[in-house]
Amino acid sequence: MNTAISDLKKELKSKLQFWNNLKSRKAKAALILVFVALITLKIFTTVLTFDWLIEFLN
């Protein structure tokens, strides 16, 4: 358990360091946009899947 937590902390620190090393606002904006787009796509496909499943069961 302790090794998993320490690995997670190392990974988070590396991601934060990558974010802090980005100097371009355009690059940061693009990363945020991609992240939001992936979340939106996941929600959208999940909703469509459940709609299809509900209609299939009726």
C-alpha positions, 0 to 999 in steps of 0.5 A, a space after each residue: 500500500 505504501 509503495 502504491 501511494 509513493 508511486 502515485 505521489 511520484 507520478 503526480 509530481 512529474 505531471 505537475 513538473 511537466 505542467 509548470 515547465 510549459 511556458 506557452 499559454 497556447 499549449 496549456 489551453 490546448 491540453 485543457 481543451 483536450 482534457 475537457 473534450 475527452 471527458 465530454 466524449 466519455 459522458 456523451 458515449 455513456 449516455 448514448 449507450 444507456 439510451 440504446 440499452 433502455 430502448 433495447 430492453 423495452 
